[in-house]
Amino acid sequence: MRAILDRPLNWLWLAVLIYVADFYTKAWASTSLHYGQSIELLPFLNWTLAHNSGAAFSFLHDAGGWQRWFFVGIAVVVSIALIIWMARLPRGSRWLPLSLALLLGGAIGNLHDRIVQGYVVDFIHFHWAGMSFPAFNIADCGITVGAIMLIIDSVFLESRRERLAKSEATSQEPKA
């Protein structure tokens, strides 16, 4: 298993897993819940079916329809860029391709909704102490976790990777 995950593009299975989980949970929510209906699971968590024609936090949701194709275009470009980035990572990378795969799976999950329905299906709704957070879905979870991992990578791991690459390069230089 370790050798399989040495190749960054082999992490694409995780993107597929996120997409499939997102697809089936959205299908369940769409057929099992009525739009706007809330079913309490825990004192801070509901299933609430919502449709988001905008981006995060319903940004541009009421823009008149053009935003659908704008967000589709962004998602396609970002998805292609993530695959290219993964392909260019050195063999043996694990943290970075994992984070990129989570981002990719989430992006493709929400892209599918935008293309097919014109909106993204959200259904996981957290609320606490009178505050209500926007509903989200499995794709959004992949995007969020992937983005957090990417931030951790850029803040803590990138400089370590650069130091290791530099030390490997100097150790491979021919001695005079």
ZILINWO-V279042 format. One line per field, one symbol per residue. phi: phi as a letter, one per 20 degrees, with the letter a starting at -180 (. if undefined). psi: psi as a letter, one per 30 degrees, with the letter a starting at -180 (. if undefined). burial: I if it has 24 or more other C-alpha atoms within 12 Angstrom, else O. A space follows every 50 residues. Layout:
# ZILINWO-V279042
phi=???
psi=???
burial=???
This chain:
# ZILINWO-V279042
phi=.gffefegffffgfffffffffgffffgffeddegnfddfecgcccecfb ddeddglmgmfdenoffgffffffffffffffffgffeffgnfcffffff ffffgfffgffgffffdnbdedbecebblnedegfbbfgffgffffffff fgffeddffffffffffffffeffee
psi=eeeegfjeffffeeeeeeeeeeeeeeeeeefflkkfkkjkelfgklkjkl kjfaakhgkgfhggfffefeeeeeeeeeeeeeeeeeffkkkfkeeeeeee eeeeeeeeeeeeeeeefglkkkfkjkkkhfkklklaaeeeeeeeeeeeee eeeeeefeeeeeeeeeeeeeffkkk.
burial=OOOOOOIIIIIIOIIIIIIOIIIOIIOOIIOOOOOOOIOOOOOOOIIIII IIIIIIOOOOOOOOOOIIIOIIOOIIOIIOOIIOOIOOIOOOIIIIIIII IIIIIIIIIIIIIIOOOIIIIIIIIIOOOOOOOIIIIIIIIIIIIIIOII OOIOOOOOOOOOOOOOOOOOOOOOOO
